[in-house]
């Protein structure tokens, strides 16, 4: 594969960079205008729905973790099974 660019490809590269820069500048201007018009929109806290969802999820996770904290480990189950087999 050749790493050399043809004449048509080399002329497109600067044009693409210019278009890319123009687009970025236009986007930056539009975002600045929006933020100037709506300054409190960026500072608003997350919605209460997402907070309630997060607390619900954390409550469920806490409940599940407490159930599994009291459950025996797989190793403990194997030891108990071996002891039961020896007792027979």
Secondary structure, DSSP 8 states (H G I E B T S, - for coil): ------HHHHHHHHHHHHHHHHHHHHHHHHHHHHHHH-TTTTT----HHHHHHHHHHHHHHHHHHHHHHHS--HHHHHHHHHHHHHH-
